Amino acid sequence: MNNKTKGVGLNKKITALLLVLMIIMTVIIMIISATSLRDTYYRLYNEKAQDLVKNIANDIDGDWVNEFSKTYDKDSTYEELKMNLNKIKTDFRGIKYLYVFVPGTDSFTYVVEAQNENDDPSIIAEPGDVYEYTYSEYNNLLPDVQAKKASEKVILGPDAGYGRTISAWAPVLDSSGEVAAMVEADYILENLNPQIFTHISKIALVQAVCIILVLILVIICLRKLVIIPLTSLTGLVKSYEHGTLMGDISVLEKNNDEIGSLALSFKDMTIRIEKYIQDLTAVTAEKERIGAELNLATKIQADMLPRIFPPFPDRKEFELFATMNPAKEVGGDFYDYFLIDDDHLGLVMADVSGKGVPAALFMVVAKTLIKNRALTGNISGPGEVLSDINDQLCEGNDADLFVTVWFGILTLSTGHLSFCSAGHEHPAICRNERGFSLEKDKHGPPVATMEGLHFKEQETIMNKGEILYLYTDGVTEATNADNQLFGEDRMIESLNKYKDESMVDILKDVRKDIDSFVGDAPQFDDITMLGIKYYGND
């Protein structure tokens, strides 16, 4: 399936990213440039103001200021000083305030303030007017007054409606070297922003041109070194989606960079994928062949076990039913029943060690030997049958397989049951008076463990209506998701719950109880059951 993804190409993404980065760099450079240029203007204005107030302070007679500040009566010296300050304020554009004052501890007193033709006379201070210090003047002016020196640092005043100001002052000393007054000038910075904007615009224009040139150069290099090779590699990858590599990848392999390494890795990957597909095809074909053979083996094994019920319709002495469910395609459990003669019924329940095909093959051999030996007619009982087949199965048993077997012979006329257990599970017998319980028979060793074994026989009597239940360990060891076993107690409880039903229903209902207990947990072992209800010769 070809899913074509629509979106912005790598070329456009990289171009947009570079453009954004360069715009961010331009903004940062402009902010730094504007800040630096503003500080430069501040410094120049401050130096200009400081030079002005120092020159004015040097021309004022401090002794006259001391005398004038006693009465503040205007004299010729005052008039001459005011005229000079007025001329300076008029000639030097940008001066908002220019005045001489006598500093105090918490205020100062005006001596003279300059005035030009644009000033409102009502706001011009008269000699003797008092001005209260502001917070800024406490921190900036008073330290310089006490140190008898002019201002040095850039002192910015607030915007009072006419723009921010830079203030500068210098002391007027008398003949004794004491501070008689201070000269202060306040410059308006109203024309500063347009000047800064003009310079920044020029810088921005130069940067824009440089950015465009650099961007074009970077895009050309990226297209040649990255975009075009990646586009070619992407085309090759898309062509390989259809199973064929449409193009020559060796051109990209020559690049001595990550794209060349990626192309080489992709080429190696295509080789590995093709080999994997070939191997997978072969494995799939082999798996299908094995699956077909296992299905055939499952059918053969199922056909080997008697499956027709009732098995002997003309015999009314008993009711018999059996089931076998392998854990894998084929299993190692088996059951069997057969008439040895007109009055004796052979019953077999067995479990071969292991699972799968080896156990199934061993099961076929064991089942055939047991039945053939039992039908020879010259046997003393079940023990002799198991002893003989034990020796036969030990021959050539290189896989060390063994089988647990319960083999019994039921005399139909009397209910006499002669049986022998070769390491198999205890059978359960339903006695009329107390229901199902385990028949604790004596176990012998499993068949095919070693040659020369002898198996002891045991006997019991089955009365009319009593039931014999045979099974493998797949029943009691069925495990649920919590790793709990179904166990013998649950098995007996389930059997007693359905003991009054037919043999078919009993086995099917017990299997339902097992499945309900196990739930979704996987089946680890074969589950095989055989049940026979004895009716006698009525």
Secondary structure, 3 states (H helix, E strand, C coil): CCCCCCCCCHHHHHHHHHHHHHHHHHHHHHHHHHHHHHHHHHHHHHHHHHHHHHHHHHHCCHHHHHHHHHHCCCCHHHHHHHHHHHHHHHHCCCEEEEEEEEECCCEEEEEEECCCCCCCHHHCCCCCCEEECCHHHHHHHHHHHHCCCCCCCCEEECCCCCCCEEEEEEEEECCCCCEEEEEEEEEECCCHHHHHHHHHHHHHHHHHHHHHHHHHHHHHHHHHHHHHHHHHHHHHHHHHCCCCCCCCCHHHHCCCCHHHHHHHHHHHHHHHHHHHHHHHHHHHHHHHHHHHHHHHHHHHHHHHCCCCCCCCCCCCCEEEEEEEECCCCCCCEEEEEEEEECCEEEEEEEEECCCHHHHHHHHHHHHHHHHHHHCCCCCCCHHHHHHHHHHHHHCCCCCCCCEEEEEEEEECCCCEEEEEEECCCCCEEEECCCEEEECCCCEECCECCCCCCCCCCEEEECCCCCEEEEECHHHHCCECCCCCECHHHHHHHHHHHCCCCCHHHHHHHHHHHHHHHHCCCCCCCCEEEEEEEECCCC
